[in-house]
Amino acid sequence: MRYQIEHVTTYRYSDSVPISHNMLRLEPRTLPGQTVVSFELTIDPEPNAVSHAVDYYGNPVAFFSIDRRYTGLSVRASSELHVDRGDVVAQLGPGGRWEEVRNRLATDRTPAWLDAHQFLFDSPLVVASADFRDFAAKSFEPGRPVVEAARDLMSRVHEEFTYDINATNVATAATEAFGLRAGVCQDFAHVMIAMLRSLGLPARYVSGYVRSIPAPGRPRMIGAAASHAWVSVFCGDAGWLDLDPTNDVPINEDHVVIGWGRDYGDVPPVRGLFVGGGDHSLSVSVDVAPLDLEQPVGRSLPFAATPAG
């Protein structure tokens, strides 16, 4: 699939903002199965300074500053990319027994295993617990292949949790969302990550998008009108497996990866500091348009500010 993605973030202020500093994670990563053809940022008012970097996890990051007064700010990220993943589960195979992966993490010091090890630990929004471990244990029976068990856990989270945009907010931790059994894709991802880490398996939070209009014969993906989020679980020598518990699917050609980290706090699409401004409002619109479709694709409607859906 070829995609054109438009992600527009608009801020309105009741009073002027004399200065602001901002950080953006809106550029998709180039990865096996995902190639970025072009990426462009359009910022209004025009920034005084713009710079680009790569963060600790390898995600592209842009920084910009504005030091003159404004009452509105618009950030448009335009991306074109090609996605050709194939069947990610078939490519990984079953993986080893999940206990073998867990146990080997304590001793294996090869680069891939060392890199995975950092995603075992608690993070600000995801803290392991016995409750998370007990929930996950029903999927991770003794001797079960890690890929099969992780997919089963994904399905159980999808079935037992309700997608509700009013249940949580950007600061909701996995423990609270687990108690509510409700939330948006950010919460589904945080809860499943907490369960995997509670078992001793590395898991990371992936930020991205899902296709706005489904392929023929496929249901419309939940979260398609916003930034999306899912889980990546380390399966040992087989590598990382990305699973979308909000939609109960392994990621496929409908998904676009922006970046990953320990939890949402490592990969927010837009983060900044500003002075003044009074009351302010935020609106976001996201459109993931397949370029291979012969008929025109309509744009998604703006939605109230949610970090990921």
C-alpha positions in Angstrom: 0.0 0.0 0.0 1.0 3.6 -0.7 -0.4 6.2 1.7 -0.7 9.9 1.9 -1.0 11.0 5.6 -2.1 14.4 6.7 -2.0 15.2 10.5 -3.1 18.7 11.4 -2.9 20.0 15.0 -4.5 23.4 15.7 -4.3 25.5 18.9 -6.4 28.6 19.6 -5.7 31.0 22.4 -7.8 33.6 24.1 -4.7 35.8 24.7 -1.5 36.1 22.8 1.4 33.8 23.3 4.8 35.7 23.2 7.0 32.6 23.1 6.9 28.9 22.8 9.2 25.9 22.3 7.8 22.7 20.8 8.7 19.1 20.1 7.1 16.9 17.4 7.1 13.2 16.8 5.0 13.1 13.6 7.5 11.7 11.0 7.0 7.9 10.3 10.0 5.7 10.8 11.6 3.9 7.8 11.6 0.2 8.9 11.6 -3.2 7.2 8.2 -3.3 5.4 7.7 0.5 5.7 9.5 3.1 3.6 9.0 6.8 3.9 9.0 8.5 0.5 8.6 12.1 1.7 7.8 14.1 4.9 7.0 17.8 5.2 6.1 20.0 8.1 4.1 23.2 7.6 3.9 25.5 10.7 1.9 28.7 11.0 3.1 31.1 12.2 6.5 30.5 10.7 9.0 29.4 13.4 12.1 31.4 14.2 14.1 28.1 14.4 13.5 24.5 13.4 15.8 21.6 14.0 15.7 17.8 13.5 17.1 14.9 15.5 16.7 11.3 16.5 15.7 10.4 20.0 17.1 7.7 22.3 14.8 5.1 20.7 15.6 6.0 17.2 12.4 8.0 16.5 12.6 11.1 14.3 12.0 14.3 16.3 11.5 17.9 15.2 11.9 21.0 17.4 10.7 24.5 16.7 10.5 27.8 18.5 8.4 30.9 18.0 9.4 34.1 19.8 6.7 36.6 18.5 3.1 37.0 19.6 0.4 34.8 18.2 -3.1 33.6 19.1 -3.3 30.6 16.9 -0.8 27.8 16.0 -1.2 25.2 13.2 1.1 22.3 12.6 0.6 20.2 9.5 2.6 17.0 9.0 2.4 15.5 5.5 3.8 12.1 4.8 3.9 9.8 1.8 5.1 6.2 2.4 4.9 2.6 1.2 3.9 -0.2 3.4 4.5 -3.9 2.5 4.7 -6.0 5.6 3.1 -9.3 4.6 2.0 -11.6 7.3 4.0 -10.6 10.3 2.9 -13.6 12.4 3.8 -16.1 9.7 7.2 -14.4 9.3 8.0 -14.8 13.0 6.7 -18.3 13.4 5.6 -19.6 16.8 8.7 -18.4 18.7 10.1 -20.4 21.6 8.3 -21.2 24.8 7.5 -18.0 26.6 9.3 -19.1 29.8 12.5 -19.7 27.8 12.4 -16.1 26.5 11.8 -14.8 30.0 14.6 -16.8 31.6 17.1 -16.1 28.9 16.7 -12.3 29.3 18.6 -12.7 32.6 21.8 -14.0 31.0 21.9 -13.1 27.3 24.1 -10.1 26.6 23.9 -10.1 22.8 22.7 -6.7 21.3 19.1 -7.7 20.5 18.5 -9.2 23.9 20.2 -6.3 25.7 18.1 -3.8 23.8 14.9 -5.7 24.7 15.8 -5.9 28.4 15.2 -2.1 28.9 11.5 -2.6 28.1 11.1 -4.9 31.1 11.0 -2.1 33.6 8.2 0.0 35.0 7.7 3.4 33.3 5.6 6.4 34.5 2.3 5.2 33.1 2.9 1.4 33.2 3.7 -0.3 36.5 3.8 -4.1 36.8 1.6 -5.8 39.4 0.3 -9.1 40.6 -3.2 -8.2 39.2 -1.7 -7.7 35.7 0.3 -11.0 36.0 -2.8 -13.0 37.1 -4.8 -11.7 34.2 -2.1 -12.5 31.7 -1.4 -16.0 33.2 -4.5 -17.4 31.6 -3.0 -16.8 28.2 0.6 -17.7 29.1 0.1 -21.3 30.2 3.3 -23.3 30.9 5.1 -24.3 27.7 3.0 -22.2 25.4 4.8 -20.6 22.4 5.3 -16.9 23.1 3.7 -15.7 19.8 0.5 -17.8 20.4 0.2 -16.7 24.0 0.7 -13.0 23.2 -2.0 -13.2 20.5 -4.4 -14.8 22.9 -3.7 -12.1 25.5 -4.4 -9.5 22.8 -7.8 -11.0 22.1 -8.7 -11.2 25.7 -7.9 -7.6 26.3 -9.9 -6.6 23.3 -12.9 -8.7 24.5 -12.9 -7.6 28.1 -12.2 -3.9 27.7 -14.6 -1.3 26.3 -13.5 1.4 23.9 -14.7 4.6 25.5 -13.2 8.0 24.6 -14.7 9.6 27.8 -13.4 7.1 30.3 -9.8 8.2 30.5 -7.4 11.0 29.6 -3.8 11.5 28.4 -2.5 11.1 32.0 -4.4 7.9 32.9 -2.1 5.1 34.1 -2.4 1.5 33.2 -3.5 0.6 36.7 -6.5 3.0 36.5 -7.5 1.9 33.0 -7.3 -1.8 34.1 -9.7 -1.0 37.0 -12.1 0.8 34.7 -11.9 -1.9 32.0 -12.3 0.9 29.5 -10.4 3.5 27.6 -8.9 4.4 24.2 -6.1 2.7 22.3 -3.5 4.3 24.5 -5.1 2.6 27.5 -5.5 -0.8 25.7 -1.8 -0.6 24.9 -0.7 0.4 28.4 -2.7 -2.4 30.0 -1.4 -5.1 27.7 2.2 -3.8 28.2 1.8 -3.9 31.9 0.6 -7.5 31.7 3.5 -8.6 29.6 6.1 -6.9 31.8 4.4 -8.4 34.9 5.2 -11.8 33.4 8.8 -10.8 32.7 8.5 -10.2 29.0 9.7 -7.0 27.4 7.0 -4.9 25.8 7.1 -1.4 24.2 4.4 1.2 23.3 4.1 1.9 19.6 2.7 5.2 18.2 1.3 5.4 14.7 -1.8 5.5 12.5 -4.3 3.1 11.1 -5.8 3.3 7.6 -8.9 5.6 7.6 -10.9 3.6 5.0 -10.8 -0.2 5.2 -9.9 -2.4 2.4 -12.8 -4.3 0.7 -14.2 -6.9 3.1 -12.5 -5.5 6.2 -14.2 -3.7 9.0 -13.3 -0.1 9.7 -10.5 0.1 12.3 -11.2 1.7 15.7 -9.0 4.8 16.1 -8.7 5.5 12.4 -9.5 9.2 12.9 -6.7 9.9 15.3 -3.2 8.9 16.2 -3.2 5.2 17.1 -1.2 3.1 19.5 -0.5 -0.6 20.0 1.9 -3.0 21.6 5.2 -4.6 20.5 6.2 -7.8 22.5 9.7 -9.3 22.4 9.6 -12.9 21.2 13.2 -13.8 21.6 15.2 -14.8 18.5 12.1 -14.4 16.5 12.1 -10.7 17.1 9.4 -8.2 18.0 5.7 -8.8 17.3 3.4 -5.8 17.0 -0.2 -6.4 18.2 -3.2 -4.1 18.1 -5.4 -5.0 21.1 -7.9 -2.2 20.3 -8.8 -4.0 17.0 -7.6 -7.5 17.9 -5.2 -7.9 15.0 -1.5 -8.2 14.5 -0.3 -5.0 12.7 -0.7 -5.3 8.9 -0.6 -3.0 5.9 -3.3 -0.9 7.5 -0.9 0.3 10.2 1.8 3.0 10.0 4.5 3.2 12.6 5.6 6.6 13.9 7.8 5.5 16.8 8.1 3.6 20.1 9.1 4.0 23.7 8.2 2.7 27.2 4.8 4.3 27.2 2.8 7.2 25.7 5.0 9.7 27.6 8.0 8.8 25.4 6.2 9.4 22.0 3.5 12.1 22.2 2.8 13.6 18.8 3.1 17.2 20.0 4.6 18.5 23.2 5.6 22.1 24.1 6.0 24.9 26.6 4.5 28.3 26.1 4.0 31.6 28.0 0.7 33.4 28.3 -2.2 32.4 26.0 -5.0 32.5 28.5 -7.6 29.8 27.8 -6.8 27.6 24.8 -8.4 24.9 22.7 -6.9 22.1 20.7 -8.3 20.3 17.6 -6.7 17.5 15.6 -7.5 15.9 12.3 -5.8 12.8 10.8 -6.3 11.4 7.4 -4.6 8.2 6.2 -5.5 8.0 2.5 -4.5 5.0 0.4 -3.1 6.3 -2.9 -3.8 3.1 -4.7 -7.6 3.5 -4.5 -9.1 4.7 -7.8 -12.0 6.6 -6.2 -11.4 9.7 -4.1 -10.9 9.4 -0.4 -12.8 11.7 2.0 -11.0 13.4 4.9 -11.8 12.5 8.5 -13.5 15.0 10.7 -11.7 16.9 13.4 -12.1 15.5 16.8 -11.8 16.7 20.4 -8.3 16.5 21.7 -7.2 13.0 22.5 -3.6 11.8 22.3 -4.3 8.5 20.6 -7.4 6.7 19.7 
